[in-house]
């Protein structure tokens, strides 16, 4: 065992309410710049991530 100090990681998940709007914070933009992504609700974001992860999955019974 290494003499280095042990570290532990704990995952933290926060799911916003489905109608929570997600958008770029003003300090994340250059002056006069526009966001890379359009605002979306938490539900839209979760659906897009779910589709990206599972739409290519092949299900055989």
C-alpha positions, 0 to 999 in steps of 0.5 A, spaced: 500 500 500 502 506 498 504 511 503 500 517 500 493 519 503 487 515 501 482 519 497 474 517 497 470 519 492 462 520 492 458 521 486 453 527 487 447 527 482 442 533 482 436 533 477 432 539 477 425 540 476 422 538 469 420 545 467 427 548 470 430 552 464 437 551 463 441 557 460 448 560 459 450 564 465 452 571 463 459 571 465 460 565 461 460 569 455 464 574 451 462 581 451 457 581 445 457 574 444 452 569 444 451 562 447 453 556 444 446 552 446 439 555 446 436 555 453 432 548 454 428 545 460 431 540 464 426 535 461 429 536 454 436 536 456 435 529 460 431 526 454 436 528 449 442 525 453 437 519 454 436 518 447 444 519 445 445 514 450 440 509 448 437 510 441 443 506 438 442 500 443 440 494 439 434 490 443 433 483 441 428 478 445 
